[in-house]
Amino acid sequence: MKEASSTEPVGQNLIKLISNVCFSVFVFSVLLFTVIAITYQPSDPWFESSKALTKVFTQVENATFKTDSSIIQTGEDLATLAPAVSPAAAAEVPITTNTIEKSEEKILNSSSTLDCDYTLKQVNCSDPLVLIAIEKFNLKVFKSIVFLGYQTPVNGSKPNECDVAWRFRNKKEKSWRKYRDFRRFRLGIGENCTYEVAKASGWHSGTNAKRPRGKISSSSSRKGKAPRVSSPVRDEEINDTIPTVQSDTAFRKGRYLYYSRGGDYCKGMNHYLWSFLCGLGEAQYLNRTFVMDLSICLAATYNPSNKDDEGKDFRYYFDFEHLKEVASIVEEVEFLRDWKKLDKAHKKKIPVRKVASHKITPMQLRKDKSTIIWRQFDAPEPENYWYRVCEGPAAKYLQRPWHALWKSKRLMNIVSEISGRMDWDFDAVHVVRGEKAQNKELWPHLDSDTAPDVLVEKLKGTIQPWRHLYIATNEPFYNYFDKLRSHYKVHLLDDYKELWGNTSEWYNETKLLTDWHPAEFDGYMRVAVDTEVLYRAKTRVETFYNLTMDCKDGISTC
């Protein structure tokens, strides 16, 4: 009896064994999940939580952000954010098949149709039915475009040709910004005695419908200065003039947040934006006007000289007009001039609260009544970074207003020009090479996986032959991709140099910002345009994952 009582049933032992195994699996799963959660880095932080964003952007190395030549997605790219819409944009109704049919029905009911026996010798371009035919054609051909308004067609170069201009936006761009195209159409007579488009020419081919050329300034009476020459009319939809404080009283009644220049200056653009939007977010939290320095120092990583380039204008890269519309800002030079003038003219000085450390939180400043809160960043790096203000407890209260930041319309006009020249019907491949391809330790296969012969074989299975193929790349040798030209209509950014050359609209537009000094189409602009054209492709092939199994940030970072 004693021996039997000391022996446990087999079933009981089996249950205990299963329980131990299950518990071990559970513990291992928890550990594995914890490791993944700690080490995982999302490829696209914009769709992650605010904590994930903070982690991605606050990892520092040698007291600065990691060098990254990529382009941050700005407000117009973020599908999860509803972009602010201007009243003018809201009033414009997209042209659809239904609106065209209603217009056509109204026209046909109020006038006679074409005589079928009439021999077409010259098209009457002002006939509303001509515009109807062109609108139908465009909707059928350009499916990625939202058409917002047409001008009345005008005569082309031949009796059966008409030139017409229209305004549009791309469906892949979330902003309300509008662009312009004008093309030449050859018209014929179709079924039911109506006009039909026999042929459409390419981007900006309808020169008779182009806006008239004019002079930006024709005055030759400026003392000691050469007269400004004729140039293309500037984009009427760009209004990035600097706002001014209207009066002394208005200045005194205002409430301002002023950040002195800190260690963020001359850091990478991603670092700059993360800090700039922190300051703008604090200004909105405090219900104050943000004093903004329009001068940017472009980091050496974007410059062929490998040197920092000071004196760049914020408006080169970002849409200042949109920023003015959605945020309360004042330009720094204007602000300091008015401040100095008021302090000199009155015995009563402007009330100023100087804040010497980022450790004084926005919550502590919420009830401050000073006209100016002046944050000073004089500590050594990394204590003098603007984004430090948004760390710690402040992260729960401050939100970076990403919706306020759009890319410059001057750059986006170039993007539209390149895409339009390919008739908005193209594929694209992103080929990352440069220093990464040379670093075999971190990217052992990248160089060979992006070799011309390998690219041909990999793209054959993804992109149909003889399609327009745009290659967004940092490869410096233009002829590197020549083998692809036997299979595709290859386009590179340098094929469009005239779009920023010294006779281009971009060139003249940017000179208006710099007192007529020429601007350089720099490395950051190149990557920005490359990236935006890539986004508009119908089929997009990426380097990492599609072309190579190397990790984007090097070995063991996938």
C-alpha positions in Angstrom: 0.0 0.0 0.0 2.8 2.4 0.8 4.5 1.7 -2.5 1.3 2.3 -4.5 0.6 5.5 -2.7 3.9 7.0 -3.6 3.4 6.4 -7.3 1.6 9.1 -9.1 -0.7 8.3 -12.0 0.8 8.6 -15.5 -2.0 11.0 -16.6 -1.1 13.4 -13.8 2.5 13.5 -14.8 1.6 14.1 -18.4 -0.6 17.0 -17.5 2.2 18.5 -15.4 4.6 18.0 -18.4 2.3 19.8 -20.8 1.7 22.6 -18.3 5.5 23.2 -18.0 6.0 23.1 -21.8 3.1 25.6 -22.3 4.5 27.9 -19.6 8.0 27.8 -21.2 6.5 28.6 -24.6 4.6 31.5 -23.1 7.8 32.9 -21.4 9.8 32.5 -24.5 7.1 34.3 -26.6 7.0 37.2 -24.1 10.8 37.5 -24.3 10.8 37.3 -28.1 8.1 40.0 -28.3 10.0 42.2 -25.9 13.2 42.0 -28.0 11.3 42.7 -31.2 9.5 45.7 -29.6 12.8 47.1 -28.4 14.8 46.6 -31.6 12.1 47.2 -34.3 12.5 50.4 -36.3 9.6 51.1 -38.6 10.5 51.9 -42.2 7.9 54.7 -42.4 7.7 56.5 -39.1 5.0 58.9 -40.2 2.3 56.3 -39.8 3.5 55.2 -36.3 2.7 56.5 -32.9 4.1 59.8 -31.4 6.4 57.7 -29.2 7.7 55.9 -32.3 8.3 59.2 -34.0 10.1 60.5 -30.9 12.3 57.4 -30.8 13.3 57.6 -34.5 14.2 61.3 -34.4 15.9 61.5 -31.1 18.4 58.7 -31.5 21.7 60.7 -31.6 25.1 59.7 -32.6 28.1 62.0 -31.8 25.6 64.6 -30.5 23.7 64.8 -33.8 21.2 62.9 -35.9 22.5 60.1 -38.1 23.3 61.4 -41.6 20.4 60.7 -43.9 20.1 61.9 -47.5 16.5 60.9 -47.7 13.6 63.3 -47.9 11.1 63.6 -45.1 7.5 63.3 -46.2 5.8 66.6 -45.5 2.2 67.5 -44.9 0.9 67.1 -48.5 2.2 63.5 -48.5 0.5 62.2 -45.4 -2.7 60.5 -46.3 -3.8 60.3 -42.7 -3.9 64.1 -42.3 -6.6 66.2 -43.9 -4.9 69.1 -45.6 -6.1 72.6 -45.1 -8.1 73.8 -48.0 -8.1 77.4 -49.1 -11.5 79.0 -49.9 -10.5 79.4 -53.6 -9.6 75.7 -53.8 -12.8 74.7 -52.2 -14.8 76.7 -54.7 -13.3 74.8 -57.6 -15.2 71.7 -58.6 -13.3 68.9 -60.4 -14.3 68.3 -64.0 -15.9 64.8 -64.3 -17.7 62.8 -66.9 -21.0 63.9 -65.4 -20.2 67.6 -65.5 -19.0 67.3 -69.1 -22.2 65.4 -70.2 -24.4 68.0 -68.6 -22.5 70.8 -70.3 -22.7 69.1 -73.7 -26.4 68.5 -73.3 -27.0 72.1 -72.5 -25.0 73.2 -75.5 -26.7 70.9 -77.9 -30.2 71.9 -76.7 -29.4 75.6 -77.2 -27.6 75.4 -80.6 -27.5 73.5 -83.9 -25.0 70.6 -84.3 -22.4 70.4 -87.0 -23.5 69.8 -90.6 -22.4 66.3 -91.6 -22.1 67.4 -95.2 -19.8 70.2 -94.2 -16.2 69.7 -95.3 -14.0 70.5 -92.3 -11.5 73.1 -93.5 -10.9 75.1 -90.3 -12.0 74.2 -86.8 -13.7 77.0 -84.9 -11.7 76.7 -81.7 -14.0 78.9 -79.7 -16.9 76.5 -80.3 -17.9 75.1 -76.9 -18.1 71.6 -78.5 -14.4 71.8 -79.2 -13.7 72.2 -75.5 -16.1 69.3 -74.7 -14.2 67.0 -77.1 -10.8 67.9 -75.5 -12.2 67.5 -71.9 -13.5 64.0 -72.8 -10.1 63.1 -74.3 -8.1 64.3 -71.3 -10.3 62.4 -68.8 -9.8 59.2 -70.8 -6.1 59.5 -71.3 -4.8 61.2 -68.0 -6.4 59.1 -65.3 -4.0 60.3 -62.6 -5.0 63.9 -63.0 -7.8 65.9 -61.5 -8.8 68.7 -64.0 -10.0 71.9 -62.3 -10.6 74.4 -65.1 -10.0 75.1 -68.8 -9.5 78.3 -70.7 -11.3 78.8 -74.0 -9.3 77.1 -76.8 -7.4 79.3 -79.3 -6.2 78.6 -82.8 -3.1 76.4 -83.2 -0.6 76.5 -86.0 -2.9 74.8 -88.6 -6.6 75.2 -89.5 -7.6 72.0 -87.7 -5.6 72.6 -84.6 -6.5 74.2 -81.3 -4.4 75.1 -78.3 -5.9 75.0 -74.8 -4.7 75.5 -71.2 -6.0 74.0 -68.0 -5.4 73.8 -64.3 -5.0 70.5 -62.5 -3.6 68.6 -59.6 -2.2 65.1 -59.3 -4.3 62.6 -57.4 -1.2 61.4 -55.5 -0.7 64.8 -54.0 -2.9 65.5 -51.0 -2.6 69.3 -51.2 -5.0 71.6 -52.9 -2.2 73.2 -54.9 -2.9 73.6 -58.7 -0.6 73.4 -61.7 -0.9 74.4 -65.3 -0.5 72.7 -68.6 -1.2 73.8 -72.2 -1.3 71.5 -75.2 -2.0 71.4 -78.9 -4.9 69.2 -80.2 -5.7 68.2 -83.8 -9.5 68.0 -84.2 -11.6 65.9 -86.6 -15.3 65.0 -87.1 -16.5 61.9 -85.3 -19.8 60.0 -85.0 -23.0 62.0 -84.7 -21.4 65.0 -86.3 -19.4 66.0 -83.2 -15.8 67.0 -82.8 -13.2 64.4 -81.7 -9.5 64.6 -80.9 -7.4 63.0 -83.6 -4.1 63.7 -82.0 -2.7 65.4 -78.9 0.8 66.8 -78.6 3.0 66.7 -75.6 3.4 68.7 -72.4 3.3 72.5 -72.9 3.0 72.1 -76.6 0.0 74.5 -77.0 2.2 77.6 -77.0 -0.6 79.9 -78.3 -2.5 79.2 -75.0 0.5 79.9 -72.9 0.3 83.0 -70.6 2.0 86.0 -72.3 5.5 86.7 -71.4 6.2 89.8 -69.4 8.8 91.6 -67.4 9.4 91.2 -63.8 10.9 94.6 -63.7 11.7 96.8 -66.7 12.9 99.9 -64.8 16.4 101.0 -65.7 16.4 104.0 -63.4 17.7 102.1 -60.3 20.9 103.9 -59.3 24.0 101.9 -59.8 22.1 98.7 -60.7 21.6 97.1 -64.1 18.0 96.9 -65.3 16.2 93.6 -64.7 15.6 91.7 -67.9 12.4 90.1 -69.3 11.6 86.7 -68.0 8.7 84.3 -67.9 5.7 85.5 -65.8 6.1 84.1 -62.3 3.6 81.6 -60.9 0.7 83.7 -59.9 -0.3 81.1 -57.2 3.0 81.6 -55.3 2.7 84.3 -52.7 5.6 83.9 -50.3 6.1 87.5 -49.4 7.3 88.2 -45.8 4.4 89.3 -43.4 5.1 92.5 -41.5 3.8 93.8 -38.2 1.3 96.5 -39.1 1.9 99.1 -36.3 3.6 99.7 -33.0 0.3 99.1 -31.1 -0.1 95.8 -32.9 3.4 94.7 -31.9 2.8 95.6 -28.3 -0.5 93.7 -28.2 1.0 90.6 -29.8 2.5 87.6 -28.0 5.6 86.1 -29.5 7.8 83.0 -29.0 11.4 83.6 -30.2 14.0 80.9 -30.5 17.7 81.9 -30.7 19.8 79.9 -33.1 21.0 76.7 -31.5 23.0 73.6 -32.3 20.5 72.5 -34.9 22.0 75.0 -37.4 23.9 73.2 -40.2 22.6 69.8 -39.2 20.8 67.5 -41.6 17.4 68.6 -43.0 15.5 65.9 -41.1 17.1 67.2 -37.8 16.2 70.8 -38.8 12.6 70.0 -39.5 12.1 68.0 -36.3 13.4 70.9 -34.3 11.6 73.6 -36.3 8.3 71.9 -35.9 8.9 71.5 -32.2 9.3 75.3 -31.9 6.2 75.9 -34.0 4.3 73.4 -31.9 5.2 75.1 -28.7 4.1 78.5 -30.2 0.7 77.0 -31.0 0.5 75.5 -27.5 1.2 78.9 -25.9 -1.1 80.7 -28.4 1.8 82.8 -29.6 3.3 83.9 -32.9 6.5 82.1 -33.8 9.4 84.2 -34.8 10.9 82.4 -37.8 14.4 82.6 -39.2 14.1 82.1 -43.0 17.9 81.5 -43.3 18.8 77.8 -43.5 22.3 76.2 -43.4 22.3 73.3 -45.8 24.4 70.5 -44.3 27.6 69.3 -46.1 26.0 65.9 -46.9 23.8 67.6 -49.6 26.7 69.6 -51.2 29.3 68.3 -53.7 31.9 70.5 -51.9 31.2 68.5 -48.7 31.0 71.8 -46.9 28.0 73.4 -45.0 26.3 76.1 -47.1 24.8 78.9 -45.1 22.4 81.6 -46.3 19.9 79.2 -48.0 16.3 80.5 -48.0 13.6 78.4 -46.4 11.4 79.2 -49.4 13.7 77.3 -51.7 12.6 74.0 -50.1 9.2 74.6 -48.4 5.9 76.3 -49.1 6.0 79.5 -47.1 2.6 80.7 -48.4 0.9 77.6 -47.0 2.8 78.0 -43.7 1.6 81.5 -43.3 -2.0 80.4 -43.9 -2.1 77.7 -41.3 0.3 79.1 -38.6 0.9 82.4 -36.9 4.5 83.4 -37.8 6.6 86.5 -38.3 10.0 86.7 -40.0 13.0 87.2 -37.7 14.7 90.1 -39.4 11.5 92.1 -39.5 10.6 91.2 -35.9 14.0 92.2 -34.5 14.0 95.5 -36.4 10.5 96.4 -35.0 11.5 95.3 -31.5 14.7 97.5 -31.6 12.8 100.5 -33.0 10.1 100.3 -30.3 12.6 99.9 -27.4 14.5 102.9 -28.7 11.5 105.1 -29.2 9.8 104.5 -25.9 10.9 104.6 -22.3 8.7 101.5 -21.5 10.6 98.5 -22.9 8.9 95.5 -24.4 8.3 92.9 -21.7 10.6 89.9 -22.3 10.9 86.6 -20.5 14.3 85.0 -21.2 14.4 81.2 -20.9 17.9 79.9 -20.6 17.2 76.1 -20.5 15.0 73.7 -22.4 14.3 72.2 -19.0 11.8 75.0 -18.3 8.8 73.4 -19.9 6.1 74.9 -22.1 3.6 74.1 -19.3 5.5 76.4 -17.0 5.3 79.2 -19.5 1.6 78.8 -20.3 0.4 81.7 -18.1 3.4 84.0 -18.8 2.1 87.5 -19.9 5.3 88.8 -21.4 5.1 90.1 -24.9 8.1 88.0 -25.9 9.2 84.7 -24.6 12.8 84.3 -25.7 14.3 80.8 -25.6 18.1 80.9 -25.6 20.1 77.9 -26.6 23.6 78.7 -25.4 24.4 75.3 -23.8 26.8 72.8 -25.4 25.5 70.2 -27.7 23.2 68.3 -27.5 21.6 70.5 -24.8 21.2 73.3 -27.3 18.9 71.5 -29.7 15.5 73.0 -30.2 13.7 69.6 -30.2 14.8 69.1 -26.6 11.9 71.5 -25.6 9.5 68.8 -26.8 11.0 65.9 -24.9 10.0 64.6 -21.5 6.7 65.7 -20.0 6.2 68.2 -22.7 5.7 65.4 -25.3 2.2 64.8 -23.9 1.2 68.4 -24.5 3.0 69.5 -27.7 2.1 68.3 -31.2 4.3 69.0 -34.2 2.1 70.6 -36.9 3.2 68.5 -39.8 0.2 69.6 -41.9 1.7 73.1 -41.9 4.8 72.0 -43.9 4.6 71.5 -47.6 7.3 71.2 -50.2 8.0 74.3 -52.2 5.7 74.8 -55.2 8.7 75.9 -57.2 10.2 72.4 -56.8 6.8 70.8 -57.3 6.4 72.7 -60.6 9.5 70.9 -61.8 8.1 67.6 -60.6 4.9 68.3 -62.6 6.9 69.3 -65.7 9.0 66.0 -65.6 5.9 63.9 -65.0 3.9 65.7 -67.7 6.6 65.2 -70.3 6.1 61.5 -69.7 2.4 62.0 -70.1 1.9 60.9 -66.4 2.2 57.3 -67.7 5.5 56.0 -66.4 7.2 53.5 -64.1 10.1 54.2 -61.8 12.9 52.5 -60.0 14.8 53.8 -57.0 18.5 52.8 -57.2 20.5 53.6 -54.1 24.2 53.5 -54.7 26.8 56.1 -53.7 28.7 55.5 -50.4 26.4 52.7 -49.4 27.4 50.6 -52.5 31.0 51.1 -51.5 30.6 50.1 -47.9 30.8 46.3 -48.2 30.8 45.9 -44.4 27.3 47.2 -44.0 25.9 46.5 -47.4 27.7 43.5 -48.8 25.4 42.8 -51.8 24.2 46.3 -52.7 26.8 47.1 -55.3 26.4 43.8 -57.2 22.6 43.8 -56.8 22.4 47.2 -58.5 24.8 46.4 -61.3 23.4 47.3 -64.8 23.1 43.7 -66.0 21.4 42.6 -62.8 19.0 45.6 -63.0 17.9 44.6 -66.5 17.1 41.1 -65.4 15.2 42.2 -62.2 13.2 44.9 -64.0 12.1 42.6 -66.8 9.8 40.7 -64.5 8.2 43.8 -63.1 8.1 46.5 -65.8 6.8 46.0 -69.4 9.4 46.7 -72.2 9.5 50.1 -73.8 7.6 51.8 -71.0 8.8 55.2 -69.8 11.2 54.3 -66.9 12.3 57.1 -64.5 15.4 56.2 -62.5 15.7 58.1 -59.2 19.2 57.6 -58.0 22.3 59.0 -56.3 24.6 57.3 -58.8 26.9 60.1 -60.1 27.7 58.6 -63.5 25.0 59.4 -66.1 25.9 56.5 -68.4 25.7 53.9 -65.7 22.2 52.9 -66.8 22.8 52.8 -70.5 22.1 49.0 -70.7 18.5 49.7 -69.6 18.0 51.9 -72.7 17.8 48.8 -74.9 14.6 47.8 -73.0 13.0 51.0 -71.7 12.6 54.7 -72.5 15.0 55.7 -69.7 14.7 59.1 -68.0 17.1 60.6 -65.4 16.9 63.8 -63.5 19.8 65.3 -65.5 17.8 64.9 -68.7 15.8 67.9 -67.4 18.6 70.3 -66.5 16.9 73.1 -68.5 14.1 73.2 -65.9 16.5 74.8 -63.4 19.0 76.3 -65.8 19.6 80.1 -66.2 16.7 80.5 -68.6 14.1 78.6 -66.6 11.2 79.8 -64.6 12.6 78.3 -61.4 15.8 80.2 -61.9 14.0 83.5 -62.2 11.6 82.7 -59.4 14.4 81.9 -56.9 16.3 85.1 -57.9 13.3 87.1 -56.7 14.0 85.7 -53.2 17.7 86.6 -53.2 17.8 90.2 -54.5 18.5 88.9 -58.0 21.4 86.7 -57.0 21.3 83.3 -58.8 20.4 80.2 -56.7 22.0 76.8 -56.9 19.9 73.7 -57.6 21.5 71.8 -54.7 21.7 68.2 -53.6 18.6 68.4 -51.3 16.5 69.9 -54.2 17.7 67.1 -56.5 16.7 64.4 -54.0 13.3 66.1 -53.3 12.4 66.2 -57.0 13.7 62.7 -57.6 11.5 61.4 -54.7 8.4 63.2 -55.8 8.6 62.0 -59.4 9.1 58.5 -58.0 5.9 58.8 -55.9 3.9 59.5 -59.1 5.0 56.4 -61.0 2.4 53.8 -61.8 4.8 51.0 -60.8 7.5 51.7 -58.3 10.5 49.5 -57.7 12.5 50.2 -54.5 16.2 49.3 -53.9 15.7 47.6 -50.5 13.5 44.6 -50.6 12.9 44.8 -54.3 16.4 44.9 -55.7 18.5 43.7 -52.8 18.0 41.8 -49.5 20.5 44.0 -47.7 19.0 46.0 -44.9 18.2 49.7 -45.5 20.3 50.8 -42.5 23.0 48.1 -42.8 23.5 44.6 -41.5 21.2 43.4 -38.7 18.8 46.4 -39.0 16.0 44.7 -41.0 
